[in-house]
C-alpha cells in the first residue's frame, strides 16, 4: 500500500470513528464539517450525502456514512442507507449541523444531519463499482431520494501489521494487605458510566482488602467526590490515537508514573478512546486487567479511528485481560470473539436504593412541579441524558409533536442540556418551531436528577444504542414507568406492558405509537407497572451484590505468585 493510500485509509477510519467521540466528549468542535454543497433558498426539500465522497475506494470493514436531509415541515423521521441494491440500515437522526443552520433559514436545519456506520466486509460483490445512496422520509410520508454516490469496495481488508515486540519488566513485589488497584476512566463529568463508577467506588472503599487510585483523561465535577472518599485522583491528558510513535510515547510516560505505585490490578471504565490507554498500561505493567465495557457498539465502530498498529496493541491487551465485564449479554456476545473464551462476564448494574428511598419519603410532587414551572395536573414525559444523536432527542420531539394534540395536558421535559453546547442550542431552536413548543422544556444538566424522576409520569429512553442505562434503573426504582427502545439490555429489564413499554429503535412510527399508548394508560395501570418495575430492580440490580462481585474479582486477580527468573536458573545450571 502506498503512503498516500495509507493516509487516505486512516483518514477514513478517523471519519468513521470520530462521531462517537463527538457524541460523548466536549473536546470535539462542531461546525468543522465539509462545506455545504447545495444551499436551500426558502422552505424547500433537500439533502446531500456528505461522506463517502464520489469515487472513493472503500476498504472492507466499518465505513461512516454521513449527510443531511430536511423537509419544509421538519427534519426527516427516517433515513434508509443503501449499498448498491441492498438496504443496509436506518441512519441515526438528529445530528447537529451548525454549518447548515448558518446558511439555511429553517429552525430545524441545525438538527437535520444523519449518520450510520455500515459494514462492507460481507458485501457479496467482487471488487468493483457500486453506489451508496439514501432515502429520507418525512413525518407526512414524503420520500426523498438523495443523489447516489459512486464508490468502489475493495476485494478484502488488508491485514494489519503485527504488534511490535515489547520488553517486559518484572514488577516489584507489593506489600501484604490490601490489593492496590488503579482505576482508569475517561472523564469525571456527570455521565452514566462515570456515576456508575462513583457508586461502585463508594462501596469498594468500605472494604479493607482493596486500595484504590483513580486516573482520568479529563477532569470534572466528580473529582471532588472521589477525593472526599480519600481516593487519590490523577488527571492525565489525551493519548494520541493516530500515530503509533506518539501513542507509545504517552503510554511509556504513564508507565513511568505508575511503576513506583506498585499497582496489582487495573480496572478500566468504558471502551472509549479516552479510556483505552488504561488497558495498554495494564499490559505494560504486566498486571491483571479488569475492563468494564458499557458501550453496546461494535468494537470496529468504537475504535475505527485508531492507527492500525495502535489497534493491534489494544487487541493484545483485550485478549490478555483477566476479565471483561458487561451489563448485558447482547453486548458481551459482540466482544467474545476478540477476548477469547472464558474472559467475558455479564454483571448487571446495581442501584443504591437507600438515597432514593430517603428522597421519596419526604417527596411532594406538587411542590416540586410548582418550583419547576410545570402544572400540577400535567402528564410529564421525562428524558434524561446529554444532548447527542445516540439519545434520539430529535426523534422524540418529532414523535411527541405528532401526538401532542391528542394529549393536551402532556409536557415533554429534557434534562441534560449544556449552556454552551451547540447541540443543545440547536435543539432549543428546533423546539421553538414545534407546534407543541410551549409544552417542551430543556433543563440544564444537574448533579441531582432524582426530583425529576419523582415529578415525572413516564420516563422515555429513545436511544438507539444503550446497554443498561442508569436513568432507566433509577426511574424504575422511583416506580416511574419507563418507555424504552428494545435494544441490548433493555428487553432483559423491561417486559412490555408489565414492567414498562418497549418500542423499536430508529422508528418514528413505533416511538409515536408507544408514546401515545403510554400517555393513554390509566393511573391504575401506571401504578401497577411502576410497582412491578421497582420489584424488578430490587430483585436484579442490587448495588451491594454488584460491588461485591467486582471487588472479589479485583482481589482474586490481584493475588499473583511472585515471578521466578528462569533464565538465571538455567544459567546457573549451565555453569
C-alpha positions, 0 to 999 in steps of 0.5 A, spaced: 500 500 500 502 506 498 503 512 503 498 516 500 493 510 500 495 509 507 493 516 509 487 516 505 485 509 509 486 512 516 483 518 514 477 514 513 477 510 519 478 517 523 471 519 519 468 513 521 470 513 528 470 520 530 462 521 531 462 517 537 467 521 540 463 527 538 457 524 541 460 523 548 466 528 549 466 536 549 473 536 546 470 535 539 468 542 535 462 542 531 461 546 525 468 543 522 464 539 517 465 539 509 462 545 506 455 545 504 454 543 497 447 545 495 444 551 499 436 551 500 433 558 498 426 558 502 422 552 505 424 547 500 426 539 500 433 537 500 439 533 502 446 531 500 450 525 502 456 528 505 461 522 506 463 517 502 465 522 497 464 520 489 469 515 487 472 513 493 475 506 494 472 503 500 476 498 504 472 492 507 470 493 514 466 499 518 465 505 513 461 512 516 456 514 512 454 521 513 449 527 510 443 531 511 436 531 509 430 536 511 423 537 509 419 544 509 415 541 515 421 538 519 427 534 519 426 527 516 423 521 521 427 516 517 433 515 513 434 508 509 442 507 507 443 503 501 449 499 498 448 498 491 441 494 491 441 492 498 438 496 504 443 496 509 440 500 515 436 506 518 441 512 519 441 515 526 437 522 526 438 528 529 445 530 528 447 537 529 449 541 523 451 548 525 454 549 518 447 548 515 443 552 520 448 558 518 446 558 511 439 555 511 433 559 514 429 553 517 429 552 525 430 545 524 436 545 519 441 545 525 438 538 527 437 535 520 444 531 519 444 523 519 449 518 520 450 510 520 456 506 520 455 500 515 459 494 514 462 492 507 466 486 509 460 481 507 458 485 501 457 479 496 460 483 490 467 482 487 471 488 487 468 493 483 463 499 482 457 500 486 453 506 489 451 508 496 445 512 496 439 514 501 432 515 502 429 520 507 422 520 509 418 525 512 413 525 518 407 526 512 410 520 508 414 524 503 420 520 500 426 523 498 431 520 494 438 523 495 443 523 489 447 516 489 454 516 490 459 512 486 464 508 490 468 502 489 469 496 495 475 493 495 476 485 494 478 484 502 481 488 508 488 488 508 491 485 514 494 489 519 501 489 521 503 485 527 504 488 534 511 490 535 515 486 540 515 489 547 520 488 553 517 486 559 519 488 566 518 484 572 514 488 577 516 489 584 513 485 589 507 489 593 506 489 600 501 484 604 494 487 605 490 490 601 490 489 593 492 496 590 488 497 584 488 503 579 482 505 576 482 508 569 476 512 566 475 517 561 472 523 564 469 525 571 463 529 568 456 527 570 455 521 565 452 514 566 458 510 566 462 515 570 456 515 576 456 508 575 463 508 577 462 513 583 457 508 586 461 502 585 467 506 588 463 508 594 462 501 596 469 498 594 472 503 599 468 500 605 472 494 604 479 493 607 482 488 602 482 493 596 486 500 595 484 504 590 487 510 585 483 513 580 486 516 573 482 520 568 483 523 561 479 529 563 477 532 569 470 534 572 465 535 577 466 528 580 473 529 582 471 532 588 467 526 590 472 521 589 477 525 593 472 526 599 472 518 599 480 519 600 481 516 593 487 519 590 485 522 583 490 523 577 488 527 571 492 525 565 491 528 558 489 525 551 493 519 548 494 520 541 490 515 537 493 516 530 500 515 530 503 509 533 510 513 535 506 518 539 501 513 542 507 509 545 510 515 547 504 517 552 503 510 554 511 509 556 510 516 560 504 513 564 508 507 565 513 511 568 508 514 573 505 508 575 511 503 576 513 506 583 505 505 585 506 498 585 499 497 582 496 489 582 490 490 578 487 495 573 480 496 572 478 500 566 471 504 565 468 504 558 471 502 551 472 509 549 478 512 546 479 516 552 479 510 556 483 505 552 490 507 554 488 504 561 488 497 558 495 498 554 498 500 561 495 494 564 499 490 559 505 494 560 505 493 567 504 486 566 498 486 571 491 483 571 486 487 567 479 488 569 475 492 563 468 494 564 465 495 557 458 499 557 458 501 550 453 496 546 457 498 539 461 494 535 468 494 537 470 496 529 465 502 530 468 504 537 475 504 535 475 505 527 479 511 528 485 508 531 492 507 527 492 500 525 498 498 529 495 502 535 489 497 534 493 491 534 496 493 541 489 494 544 487 487 541 493 484 545 491 487 551 483 485 550 485 478 549 490 478 555 485 481 560 483 477 566 476 479 565 471 483 561 465 485 564 458 487 561 451 489 563 448 485 558 449 479 554 447 482 547 453 486 548 458 481 551 456 476 545 459 482 540 466 482 544 467 474 545 470 473 539 476 478 540 477 476 548 477 469 547 473 464 551 472 464 558 474 472 559 467 475 558 462 476 564 455 479 564 454 483 571 448 487 571 448 494 574 446 495 581 442 501 584 443 504 591 436 504 593 437 507 600 438 515 597 432 514 593 428 511 598 430 517 603 428 522 597 421 519 596 419 519 603 419 526 604 417 527 596 411 532 594 410 532 587 406 538 587 411 542 590 416 540 586 412 541 579 410 548 582 418 550 583 419 547 576 414 551 572 410 545 570 402 544 572 400 540 577 395 536 573 400 535 567 402 528 564 410 529 564 414 525 559 421 525 562 428 524 558 434 524 561 441 524 558 446 529 554 444 532 548 447 527 542 444 523 536 445 516 540 439 519 545 434 520 539 432 527 542 430 529 535 426 523 534 422 524 540 420 531 539 418 529 532 414 523 535 411 527 541 409 533 536 405 528 532 401 526 538 401 532 542 394 534 540 391 528 542 394 529 549 393 536 551 395 536 558 402 532 556 409 536 557 415 533 554 421 535 559 429 534 557 434 534 562 441 534 560 442 540 556 449 544 556 449 552 556 454 552 551 453 546 547 451 547 540 447 541 540 443 543 545 442 550 542 440 547 536 435 543 539 432 549 543 431 552 536 428 546 533 423 546 539 421 553 538 418 551 531 414 545 534 407 546 534 407 543 541 413 548 543 410 551 549 409 544 552 417 542 551 422 544 556 430 543 556 433 543 563 440 544 564 444 538 566 444 537 574 448 533 579 441 531 582 436 528 577 432 524 582 426 530 583 425 529 576 424 522 576 419 523 582 415 529 578 415 525 572 409 520 569 413 516 564 420 516 563 422 515 555 429 512 553 429 513 545 436 511 544 438 507 539 444 504 542 444 503 550 446 497 554 443 498 561 442 505 562 442 508 569 436 513 568 432 507 566 434 503 573 433 509 577 426 511 574 424 504 575 426 504 582 422 511 583 416 506 580 416 511 574 414 507 568 419 507 563 418 507 555 424 504 552 427 502 545 428 494 545 435 494 544 441 490 548 439 490 555 433 493 555 428 487 553 432 483 559 429 489 564 423 491 561 417 486 559 412 490 555 406 492 558 408 489 565 414 492 567 414 498 562 413 499 554 418 497 549 418 500 542 423 499 536 429 503 535 430 508 529 422 508 528 418 514 528 412 510 527 413 505 533 416 511 538 409 515 536 405 509 537 408 507 544 408 514 546 401 515 545 399 508 548 403 510 554 400 517 555 393 513 554 394 508 560 390 509 566 393 511 573 391 504 575 395 501 570 401 506 571 401 504 578 401 497 577 407 497 572 411 502 576 410 497 582 412 491 578 418 495 575 421 497 582 420 489 584 424 488 578 430 492 580 430 490 587 430 483 585 436 484 579 440 490 580 442 490 587 448 495 588 451 491 594 451 484 590 454 488 584 460 491 588 461 485 591 462 481 585 467 486 582 471 487 588 472 479 589 474 479 582 479 485 583 482 481 589 482 474 586 486 477 580 490 481 584 493 475 588 499 473 583 505 468 585 511 472 585 515 471 578 521 466 578 527 468 573 528 462 569 533 464 565 538 465 571 536 458 573 538 455 567 544 459 567 546 457 573 545 450 571 549 451 565 555 453 569 
